[in-house]
């Protein structure tokens, strides 16, 4: 594919100036030429000489070209630097600007012709002023005001200012970074800044003017951790700007142009996060607006904080975790429980697991439906940790984060610990429905003597997707039929699917008969699961974004999860409050069903059977259902499963001219939604004020046993001895 040609504006017969956005040109209107992006400098000079009328043979060595180069300094903001165009490489850098920065459509080149030792067009007057943008003060991080530096007129640099003073070491404008050094002199502050800018561009670094005065300049790297700095002052002995302080080279990594924004944001936020790592996204947005001068989107703040947390706490894992949990406990009442293996010295231990739940979630769960979903996921990283989560379901059918745990393994002991903590620390509600995978470890805990997760204290149900996947490992051809049987709310359909399963594979039917149908089939559920057949794992862990990229930095991941939790509470609380103020009563699941009935083109025929039973028919489809308002049921299964009227029940209510909302469960109201998220989170103090953890030893990474060796390839008697040994180890 042919490369796009580049429009170039050529300026001359004016002067280069500096404003709030950096360098610009003041002078006559430019001339426009179109060039190939790979044009050689000599060829470009030929074309520019045609425009300017400069004699090529006599003046070529006295011509200098500068480009107006955009440097990203903020959100969609540029600070323009002066880039000397001295060879094909620097020319190519300028001609790539429209491709790298699509908002910059045209390349600007400034032409200066040096005559008799003085650069003509750039010198607007013998005495002039230059505006230098002072970026952020090194101590406060604030945007400073523009400072005006009075520059003396051009001097004859071949003459010494004072007799007897040695001739200073004058710079060339085309410096390499390593050529910047103490004692190097420049004719004025403009020349100094051009040299610093050029070195920064070549090294893919950025620096800003931190301090400036009439006769002095101070530059620092934009990355606060980098030690690069340069100071220069106008010296009386020769009247030139001399570098009097230089700390180089840069100790930071080069900045790729496309990553400039995100790196700058992460750098600035890291400074704050190291001191106050639990500031919320909204607090960081306010700080950024007040101190940096423009507004970031929430996703930009989230990305910058994730990167800052990774940098600040990426190498600190289990040792800092107890201190963080203690800070969350003292500020927000965090409920926490630890698992660890003590070393011979009881002051030290290896991490096994930590369970935690916020009282804000405990309070909010009282207003959710009596339903808990639990699941696990593998975390990235060398320690092979597992994240466990327990979630409720709120009035709008969103998952409600309830409790968490990070463990080194998932086993029956871990599930017992996790589920016991939920019962003891989180909720003692009776009649809870627990939805989980049908894993044997979970079943063994729930069915053991004295378990509070058995009927009548609680009701255990399977995630249909996980159940069908596990059950059909031996019968893969039946997975679709089993899902259809589990999802239907009509008894006749359920029996039809079961008979088809029996016909396809009698052994599968016999094995299915050993499993109580109320654990996996909606029609036998009794309304316990509110129609929730599956655990949507991605949505369930959506609020655990801090763990998506978790390696061994558990502490940082818990911080980010805390951020996500607060942000979720804030969003849902704001939305619920706004909906109540607007006069809304019921959430989307109910209003969608009412709207579906209102706009439906189906004609239902309603016929009474007795006092509370009605037959609802749809002649076009030759279908009919029985609705009983007294026990809120319909043979379609939806009324009793979701606990608000189905289309057939709404048809009966319309026929009887009664209000159908009296049959809607209160768990679907915005009042419940508001109460679910009403609790607020308290600020966490700065890192220096975090209390020391008491009662928890110093934690080290978990001890992960190596995988068992593969069985030896021997035959006969030796093989028979090896097999039982391996099996015993696994058990």
C-alpha positions in Angstrom: 0.0 0.0 0.0 1.4 3.4 -1.0 2.4 5.7 1.8 0.3 8.8 2.3 2.0 12.1 1.3 2.4 14.7 3.9 1.4 18.4 3.7 4.1 20.7 5.0 3.8 24.4 5.8 7.1 26.3 5.3 7.6 29.5 7.3 10.3 32.2 6.9 10.9 35.9 7.2 9.4 35.9 10.7 10.5 34.8 14.1 10.2 31.8 16.4 8.3 32.5 19.6 7.1 30.6 22.7 3.5 30.7 24.1 1.3 28.7 26.4 1.4 25.7 24.0 5.1 26.0 23.4 6.8 27.1 20.2 5.0 28.9 17.3 6.0 31.1 14.4 5.1 34.7 14.0 5.5 36.1 10.5 4.1 36.1 6.9 1.7 33.4 5.8 3.4 30.1 5.1 3.8 28.3 1.7 2.4 24.8 1.4 4.2 21.9 -0.3 3.3 18.2 -0.4 6.1 15.7 0.1 6.7 12.0 0.4 7.1 10.8 4.1 10.6 9.4 3.2 11.9 12.3 1.3 15.6 13.0 1.8 16.7 16.3 3.5 18.7 17.5 0.5 15.6 17.0 -1.7 13.4 18.9 0.7 16.0 21.7 0.9 15.9 22.0 -2.9 12.1 22.4 -2.8 12.2 24.9 0.0 14.8 27.0 -1.8 12.5 27.3 -4.7 9.9 28.8 -2.4 12.3 31.1 -0.5 14.5 32.2 -3.4 17.6 31.6 -1.3 20.7 30.9 -3.4 21.4 27.2 -2.9 25.1 27.2 -3.6 26.0 30.2 -1.4 23.5 29.9 1.4 22.9 26.2 2.0 25.5 26.0 4.9 23.9 29.0 6.6 20.3 27.6 6.5 18.8 26.0 9.6 15.4 24.2 9.7 13.3 23.6 12.8 10.1 21.6 13.1 7.2 22.3 15.4 7.1 18.9 17.2 4.0 17.9 19.4 4.8 16.5 22.8 1.9 15.0 24.8 1.6 16.6 28.2 -2.0 15.8 29.2 -5.3 14.4 28.1 -5.5 15.3 24.3 -3.1 18.2 25.0 0.2 19.0 23.3 3.2 21.1 24.3 5.0 22.0 21.1 8.8 21.7 21.1 11.4 23.0 18.6 13.0 20.1 16.8 16.1 20.8 14.8 15.9 19.1 11.4 19.6 18.3 10.7 19.5 15.0 8.8 17.2 12.4 7.2 16.4 10.9 10.5 15.2 14.1 12.2 13.2 15.0 9.0 11.5 11.6 9.1 10.6 12.2 12.7 8.8 15.4 11.8 7.0 13.9 8.8 5.7 11.0 10.9 3.8 13.5 13.2 0.4 13.2 11.3 0.6 9.4 11.5 1.4 9.3 15.2 -0.8 12.2 16.2 -3.9 12.1 13.9 -5.2 15.4 15.3 -2.1 17.2 13.9 -2.9 17.3 10.2 0.0 19.4 8.9 3.7 19.5 9.5 5.2 23.0 10.3 8.8 23.8 9.4 10.6 27.0 10.2 13.5 28.3 8.0 16.3 30.4 9.5 19.0 31.9 7.4 22.2 32.9 9.2 24.0 36.0 7.8 27.3 37.3 9.0 27.2 35.3 12.2 23.7 36.4 13.2 20.6 34.4 12.7 18.3 36.8 11.0 14.6 35.8 10.9 14.6 34.4 14.4 15.7 37.7 15.9 12.5 39.8 16.2 14.2 42.6 18.1 17.4 43.5 19.8 15.6 43.0 23.2 12.7 40.7 23.5 10.7 38.7 26.0 10.1 35.0 25.9 7.2 33.3 27.8 8.3 30.0 29.4 5.6 27.6 30.6 6.3 26.5 34.2 4.7 23.0 34.4 4.3 21.6 37.9 6.0 22.8 41.0 8.3 20.1 42.3 6.8 20.3 45.9 3.1 20.8 45.3 2.5 19.3 41.8 0.5 22.4 40.9 0.4 24.1 37.5 2.4 27.3 37.8 1.8 30.6 36.0 3.7 31.6 33.0 6.9 33.3 33.9 8.5 36.0 31.6 12.2 35.9 31.0 13.9 39.0 29.6 16.5 38.0 27.2 19.3 40.2 26.1 19.8 40.8 22.4 22.1 38.7 20.3 25.8 39.1 21.1 28.8 38.6 19.0 29.8 35.2 20.3 33.3 35.5 18.9 34.2 38.3 21.3 34.8 37.9 25.0 32.6 39.9 27.3 35.4 40.8 29.7 39.1 41.2 28.8 41.2 38.5 30.4 38.3 36.0 30.8 39.0 32.7 28.9 36.7 32.2 26.0 33.7 30.1 27.1 32.9 26.6 25.7 30.1 27.4 23.3 27.5 24.8 22.4 26.3 23.6 19.1 22.5 23.3 18.9 22.8 19.7 17.7 23.9 18.1 20.9 23.8 14.5 21.9 22.5 13.9 25.4 25.9 12.9 26.8 27.3 16.3 25.5 25.2 18.2 28.1 27.6 19.0 30.9 28.6 21.6 33.4 30.4 24.6 31.8 28.7 24.4 28.5 27.5 27.8 27.3 24.6 29.1 25.2 24.0 32.5 23.7 20.7 32.8 25.5 17.8 30.9 27.2 16.2 30.2 23.8 19.3 28.4 22.6 19.5 26.4 25.9 15.9 25.3 25.7 16.3 24.2 22.1 19.3 22.0 23.1 17.5 20.5 26.0 14.4 19.8 23.9 16.5 18.2 21.2 18.2 15.9 23.6 14.9 14.9 25.1 13.3 14.1 21.8 16.3 12.1 20.7 16.3 10.1 23.9 12.5 9.7 24.0 12.5 11.5 27.4 10.6 14.5 28.7 11.6 17.3 30.9 9.9 20.5 32.1 11.0 23.9 33.4 10.6 23.7 37.2 12.1 27.0 38.1 12.9 30.1 36.1 14.1 33.6 36.6 15.3 36.5 34.5 18.8 35.1 34.4 18.4 31.4 35.3 16.6 28.2 34.3 16.1 24.9 36.0 14.9 21.7 34.2 13.8 18.4 35.6 12.6 15.1 34.1 8.8 14.8 34.0 9.1 11.5 35.8 9.5 12.3 39.5 11.6 9.2 40.2 14.2 10.1 37.6 17.1 12.0 39.0 17.9 13.9 35.8 18.1 17.7 36.2 19.9 20.6 34.7 20.4 24.2 36.0 21.8 27.1 34.0 22.3 30.8 34.7 23.5 33.9 32.8 27.0 34.6 34.0 28.4 38.2 34.3 31.9 37.2 33.2 30.8 36.4 29.6 27.1 37.3 29.4 26.1 33.8 28.3 23.9 31.1 29.8 26.1 28.5 31.3 25.2 25.1 32.7 26.1 25.2 36.3 24.4 22.1 37.5 23.8 18.8 35.6 22.7 15.5 37.0 22.5 13.0 34.1 21.8 10.9 32.3 18.1 9.9 32.7 17.5 7.0 35.1 14.0 6.4 33.8 12.9 4.3 30.8 12.2 6.0 27.4 8.6 7.0 26.7 7.0 5.5 23.7 4.8 8.2 22.0 1.7 6.0 22.0 2.1 5.4 25.8 2.9 8.9 26.8 -0.5 9.7 28.3 -0.9 6.6 30.4 2.7 6.6 31.6 2.4 10.3 32.7 -0.9 9.6 34.5 0.4 6.5 36.2 3.6 8.4 37.3 1.6 11.2 38.9 -0.9 9.0 40.6 1.9 6.7 41.9 3.3 9.6 43.9 -0.1 9.9 45.6 -0.8 6.2 45.9 2.5 5.4 47.6 1.4 7.8 50.4 -2.4 7.1 50.3 -3.1 3.8 48.4 -6.8 3.5 49.3 -8.0 6.8 47.8 -11.2 6.1 45.7 -11.5 6.7 42.0 -13.6 9.7 42.6 -11.1 11.2 45.1 -8.3 10.7 42.6 -10.3 12.3 39.9 -10.9 15.4 42.1 -7.2 15.5 43.0 -6.2 15.3 39.4 -8.5 18.1 38.3 -7.3 20.3 41.2 -3.6 19.7 40.8 -2.9 18.8 37.2 -5.6 21.0 35.6 -7.8 18.8 33.5 -10.3 16.0 34.0 -9.7 12.3 33.6 -12.4 9.7 32.8 -13.1 7.1 35.5 -11.6 4.3 33.3 -8.4 6.4 32.9 -8.1 6.8 36.6 -8.8 3.1 37.1 -6.1 2.1 34.6 -3.6 4.6 36.1 -4.2 3.4 39.6 -3.9 -0.2 38.7 -0.5 0.5 37.1 0.5 2.6 40.1 -0.5 -0.1 42.6 1.4 -2.7 40.6 4.5 -0.5 40.8 4.2 0.4 44.4 3.1 -2.9 45.9 4.0 -5.4 43.2 7.0 -6.7 45.1 5.2 -6.7 48.5 2.9 -9.5 48.9 1.9 -11.4 52.1 3.9 -9.4 54.6 1.8 -6.2 54.0 -1.5 -8.0 53.8 -2.3 -8.2 57.5 -1.5 -4.5 57.9 -3.9 -3.6 55.1 -6.6 -5.8 56.6 -6.0 -4.2 60.0 -6.4 -0.7 58.4 -9.6 -1.7 56.7 -10.8 -3.3 60.0 -10.1 -0.1 62.0 -11.7 2.2 59.4 -14.5 0.1 58.0 -15.1 -2.7 60.5 -13.8 -5.4 58.1 -14.7 -9.0 59.1 -11.6 -11.1 58.6 -10.3 -14.7 59.3 -6.9 -16.1 58.6 -5.5 -19.5 57.8 -1.7 -20.0 58.0 0.8 -22.7 59.0 3.1 -21.6 61.8 6.9 -22.0 61.5 8.9 -23.5 64.5 9.3 -19.8 65.4 5.6 -18.8 66.0 6.4 -15.2 64.9 6.5 -16.5 61.3 4.1 -18.5 59.2 3.3 -19.4 55.6 0.1 -18.1 54.1 -2.8 -20.5 53.6 -5.8 -18.2 53.2 -7.7 -15.1 54.3 -11.5 -14.6 54.4 -13.0 -11.2 54.5 -16.4 -9.4 54.3 -17.3 -5.8 54.7 -20.1 -4.9 57.1 -21.5 -2.7 54.4 -22.2 -5.9 52.4 -23.5 -7.7 55.4 -26.0 -4.8 56.0 -27.0 -4.7 52.3 -27.6 -8.4 52.0 -30.5 -8.2 54.4 -32.4 -6.4 51.6 -31.5 -8.9 48.9 -33.5 -12.0 48.1 -32.5 -15.1 50.3 -30.0 -16.4 47.7 -26.2 -16.9 47.8 -24.1 -18.0 44.8 -20.5 -19.3 45.4 -17.8 -20.0 43.0 -14.0 -20.0 42.6 -11.4 -18.9 40.0 -7.7 -19.5 39.5 -5.5 -16.5 40.0 -2.5 -15.8 37.8 1.0 -16.0 39.3 3.6 -18.4 40.6 1.8 -19.1 43.9 -1.3 -20.7 42.2 -3.7 -19.0 44.5 -7.5 -19.3 44.3 -10.1 -16.6 44.7 -13.4 -17.6 46.4 -16.5 -15.4 46.2 -20.0 -15.4 47.7 -22.5 -13.2 46.1 -26.2 -12.3 46.5 -28.6 -11.0 43.9 -30.0 -7.5 44.2 -33.4 -6.0 43.2 -32.3 -5.4 39.6 -30.8 -8.9 39.2 -27.2 -7.7 39.6 -24.7 -9.8 41.5 -24.1 -8.4 45.0 -20.5 -8.9 46.3 -20.9 -10.4 49.7 -17.7 -12.2 50.9 -14.3 -13.1 49.6 -11.4 -15.4 50.3 -7.9 -16.0 48.8 -6.5 -19.5 49.4 -3.6 -21.6 48.3 -5.9 -24.5 47.5 -9.6 -25.4 47.2 -10.6 -28.5 49.1 -13.3 -29.8 51.4 -11.5 -28.1 54.4 -11.4 -24.8 52.5 -15.1 -25.0 51.6 -16.0 -25.8 55.2 -14.0 -22.8 56.4 -15.5 -20.5 53.8 -19.1 -21.6 54.3 -18.8 -21.6 58.1 -17.5 -18.0 58.0 -20.5 -16.9 55.9 -22.8 -18.4 58.4 -21.0 -17.1 61.5 -19.8 -13.6 60.2 -22.0 -12.6 57.3 -25.6 -13.9 57.7 -27.8 -16.1 59.9 -30.9 -15.8 57.7 -33.0 -18.9 57.6 -34.3 -20.4 54.4 -31.3 -19.4 52.3 -30.8 -21.0 48.9 -27.2 -21.8 48.1 -26.2 -22.2 44.4 -22.9 -23.9 43.7 -21.2 -26.4 41.4 -21.9 -30.0 42.3 -18.3 -30.6 43.2 -17.8 -33.5 45.7 -15.9 -31.3 48.1 -18.9 -28.9 48.4 -21.3 -31.8 48.7 -19.3 -33.4 51.5 -19.4 -30.2 53.5 -23.1 -29.5 53.0 -24.2 -33.1 53.8 -22.0 -33.7 56.8 -23.7 -34.0 60.3 -24.6 -30.7 61.9 -24.3 -28.7 58.6 -26.5 -25.6 58.6 -26.6 -25.7 54.8 -29.1 -28.5 54.7 -32.9 -28.3 54.8 -34.8 -26.9 56.6 -32.2 -24.3 57.5 -31.0 -23.9 53.9 -31.6 -25.3 50.4 -28.8 -26.4 48.2 -29.1 -26.0 44.4 -26.7 -26.7 41.5 -25.6 -24.3 38.8 -27.3 -26.1 35.8 -24.4 -25.4 33.5 -21.8 -26.9 35.8 -24.1 -29.8 36.7 -24.8 -30.7 33.1 -21.1 -30.4 32.2 -20.1 -32.6 35.0 -22.9 -35.2 34.6 -22.4 -35.5 30.9 -18.7 -36.2 30.9 -19.8 -39.8 30.5 -22.8 -38.9 28.3 -21.7 -36.0 26.1 -24.5 -36.6 23.6 -27.1 -35.8 26.3 -25.9 -32.4 27.5 -28.3 -30.4 25.4 -31.3 -32.5 26.5 -30.3 -32.3 30.2 -30.1 -28.5 30.0 -33.5 -28.3 28.4 -35.0 -30.5 31.1 -33.4 -28.3 33.8 -34.5 -25.0 32.3 -38.2 -25.7 31.6 -40.8 -24.7 34.2 -43.5 -27.0 32.8 -43.9 -30.4 34.3 -45.1 -32.0 31.0 -42.1 -30.7 29.1 -39.7 -31.9 31.9 -41.2 -35.4 31.8 -40.9 -35.4 28.0 -37.2 -34.6 28.2 -36.6 -37.2 30.9 -38.2 -39.9 28.7 -36.0 -38.8 25.8 -32.9 -39.2 28.0 -34.1 -42.6 29.0 -34.6 -43.6 25.4 -31.1 -42.3 24.4 -29.3 -43.9 27.3 -31.0 -45.9 30.1 -27.9 -45.8 32.2 -27.9 -42.0 32.2 -31.5 -42.1 33.3 -30.8 -44.5 36.2 -27.9 -42.3 37.4 -30.0 -39.2 37.1 -32.6 -40.8 39.3 -30.0 -40.9 42.1 -29.9 -37.0 42.2 -32.8 -35.1 43.7 -34.4 -33.2 40.9 -35.0 -30.1 43.0 -31.2 -29.5 43.0 -31.0 -29.1 39.2 -34.5 -28.8 37.7 -36.4 -25.5 37.7 -39.8 -27.2 37.7 -39.0 -28.9 41.0 -37.2 -26.0 42.6 -40.2 -24.5 44.6 -39.1 -21.0 43.8 -36.0 -21.1 46.0 -33.6 -19.9 43.3 -35.7 -17.0 41.9 -35.1 -18.4 38.4 -31.3 -18.2 38.7 -30.2 -21.4 36.9 -26.6 -20.6 36.2 -23.7 -18.9 37.8 -22.3 -16.5 35.2 -18.7 -16.6 36.3 -17.5 -13.6 34.3 -20.3 -11.4 35.7 -19.8 -12.8 39.2 -16.2 -11.8 39.3 -16.7 -8.6 37.4 -16.3 -6.6 40.6 -13.1 -8.3 41.3 -11.1 -6.5 38.7 -8.1 -6.1 41.0 -7.5 -9.8 40.7 -7.7 -10.1 36.9 -4.0 -9.3 36.6 -3.0 -10.5 40.0 0.4 -12.2 40.1 1.9 -12.5 43.6 0.9 -9.0 44.6 -2.0 -10.1 46.8 -1.9 -6.8 48.8 -2.3 -4.6 45.8 -5.1 -6.8 44.4 -7.1 -6.5 47.7 -6.7 -2.7 47.5 -8.1 -2.7 43.9 -11.0 -4.9 44.8 -11.8 -2.5 47.7 -11.8 0.3 45.1 -14.2 -1.7 42.8 -16.5 -2.5 45.7 -16.8 1.1 46.8 -17.3 2.2 43.2 -20.1 -0.3 42.7 -21.9 0.7 45.9 -21.7 4.3 44.9 -23.1 3.7 41.4 -26.0 1.5 42.5 -26.9 3.8 45.4 -26.9 6.9 43.2 -29.0 5.1 40.5 -31.5 3.7 43.1 -31.9 7.1 44.8 -32.4 8.9 41.4 -35.0 6.3 40.4 -36.9 6.7 43.7 -36.9 10.5 43.3 -38.1 10.1 39.7 -41.1 8.1 41.1 -40.0 4.6 39.9 -41.2 1.7 42.1 -40.1 -1.5 40.5 -36.8 -2.5 38.9 -36.2 -3.5 35.3 -37.1 -7.3 35.5 -40.6 -6.3 36.5 -41.1 -3.3 34.2 -39.7 -5.2 31.3 -42.4 -7.9 31.8 -45.1 -5.3 32.1 -43.9 -3.6 29.0 -43.8 -6.9 27.1 -47.5 -7.5 28.0 -48.5 -4.0 27.1 -47.0 -4.2 23.7 -47.8 -7.8 22.9 -49.9 -8.6 19.9 -51.0 -12.0 21.3 -54.7 -12.4 22.2 -55.3 -14.4 25.4 -58.6 -15.9 26.3 -59.2 -16.2 30.0 -61.8 -18.7 31.4 -62.5 -19.1 35.2 -62.2 -22.6 36.5 -62.9 -22.0 40.2 -62.5 -19.1 42.7 -58.8 -18.6 42.1 -58.0 -20.8 39.1 -58.1 -19.6 35.5 -57.4 -21.2 32.2 -55.5 -18.9 29.8 -55.5 -19.9 26.2 -53.8 -18.7 23.1 -55.8 -20.0 20.1 -53.3 -19.1 17.5 -50.7 -21.4 19.1 -53.2 -23.9 20.5 -51.6 -23.5 23.9 -53.2 -23.1 27.3 -52.0 -22.6 30.9 -53.6 -22.7 34.3 -53.1 -19.7 36.6 -53.8 -19.7 40.3 -53.6 -16.3 41.9 -54.0 -17.6 45.4 -50.6 -19.4 45.4 -49.0 -17.2 42.7 -48.5 -20.0 40.2 -48.9 -20.7 36.5 -48.3 -24.0 34.7 -45.7 -22.1 32.5 -43.5 -22.0 35.7 -42.5 -18.4 35.5 -44.9 -16.9 38.1 -43.7 -19.1 40.9 -40.0 -19.2 39.8 -39.5 -15.4 39.5 -42.1 -14.3 42.0 -43.8 -11.7 39.8 -46.7 -12.2 37.3 -46.0 -13.9 34.0 -47.8 -12.9 30.8 -50.6 -15.3 31.5 -51.1 -14.0 35.1 -51.1 -10.5 33.8 -53.9 -11.5 31.3 -56.0 -12.8 34.2 -55.4 -9.6 36.2 -56.5 -7.5 33.2 -59.6 -9.6 32.8 -60.5 -9.2 36.5 -59.5 -5.5 36.5 -57.2 -6.0 39.5 -53.7 -4.5 40.2 -51.1 -7.1 39.2 -48.4 -5.4 41.3 -49.9 -7.0 44.5 -48.4 -10.2 43.3 -44.8 -8.8 42.8 -42.3 -9.8 45.4 -41.0 -6.8 47.4 -37.4 -7.8 46.6 -37.9 -6.2 43.2 -38.6 -2.6 44.5 -36.2 0.3 44.2 -36.7 0.9 47.9 -35.0 -2.5 48.5 -32.3 -1.6 46.0 -31.6 1.7 47.8 -31.4 0.0 51.2 -29.1 -2.7 49.7 -26.5 -0.1 48.8 -27.2 2.6 51.5 -24.2 1.8 53.7 -21.2 4.1 53.0 -17.5 3.3 53.2 -15.3 5.3 55.5 -12.0 6.8 54.4 -8.9 4.7 55.1 -6.0 6.7 56.6 -2.7 7.3 54.8 -0.2 4.4 54.7 1.9 5.9 57.5 -1.0 5.8 59.9 -2.0 2.2 59.3 -1.9 0.3 62.6 0.3 -2.7 63.1 -1.5 -6.0 62.8 -1.8 -7.9 66.1 -2.4 -11.6 66.4 -1.1 -12.4 63.0 2.5 -13.6 62.5 4.7 -12.3 59.8 3.5 -14.1 56.7 5.5 -15.7 53.9 4.3 -17.1 50.6 2.4 -20.4 50.8 4.2 -23.6 50.5 3.1 -25.3 47.3 3.9 -29.0 47.3 5.5 -30.2 44.1 3.3 -32.2 41.8 3.6 -36.0 42.2 6.1 -37.7 39.9 4.7 -39.6 37.0 4.4 -43.3 37.6 7.5 -45.3 36.7 7.3 -47.3 33.5 7.9 -50.7 35.0 6.0 -53.9 34.5 4.8 -56.8 36.6 5.1 -56.8 40.4 6.9 -53.5 40.7 4.1 -51.7 38.8 1.4 -53.0 41.1 3.3 -51.7 44.1 3.8 -48.2 42.7 0.1 -47.6 41.9 -1.4 -47.9 45.4 1.4 -45.6 46.7 0.5 -42.8 44.2 -3.3 -43.2 44.9 -2.7 -42.9 48.7 -0.7 -39.7 48.2 -3.5 -38.1 46.2 -6.2 -39.0 48.7 
